[in-house]
Amino acid sequence: MAAGFSPNWFIAIPIDPEGWFAPTPSPPDGIRLFHQEDLHLTLAFLGSVSEQQARAGWEALRWNLAPTTVTLGAVVPMGAPGRYSALSATLEQGRATIEQAIGACRDAICDAAGARRESRSPKAHITIARPSRNASDSTRAGGLRWAQRIDYHQPSVPLHTIALYTWANDRKVRQFRTVLRASWQELSGNR
């Protein structure tokens, strides 16, 4: 973990990379492909709250969907137009259901954690790569060309667990580490 920085916390659905992520072509210089164990679909971003606050957000989580599968769509830029912060696979099949479930639980999680509520509507996506913070416009353009070549349209991706994440202790290989994890069945209804 970088000295002087408070780690971010978030609650997300871990994504199984089997059958779709391995064939991803290597990204151009300046674009970092996520480690397969870092793939996730964020439900609630908590920011730099304390671990105790993050755990309070976890306890507020109510998830009433049965395990399901989704299909992936195009890889698109996320963040500010013209200066994207991530390249993410969108969901096709299952998108509306997942976004509705995120919308139903996100505010309660953020409130319990003392985190700022998200003002934007949920947008279900799986970040697969990020540009370096100081990436030039040409590096970002190369990242967009790379993303346009990726086709994830075939596989079904199972969704069945949720986890509380924070930064990895050594972010050179993995960006995140799992602190808590539970199946959707364990999280349904009242806990």
Secondary structure as UniProt FT lines:
FT   TURN            3..4
FT   STRAND          9..14
FT   TURN            18..23
FT   TURN            29..30
FT   STRAND          31..33
FT   HELIX           36..38
FT   STRAND          40..47
FT   HELIX           51..60
FT   STRAND          68..80
FT   TURN            81..82
FT   STRAND          83..91
FT   TURN            93..94
FT   HELIX           95..113
FT   STRAND          125..131
FT   TURN            133..134
FT   HELIX           137..148
FT   STRAND          156..159
FT   STRAND          161..167
FT   TURN            171..173
FT   STRAND          176..183
FT   HELIX           184..187
//
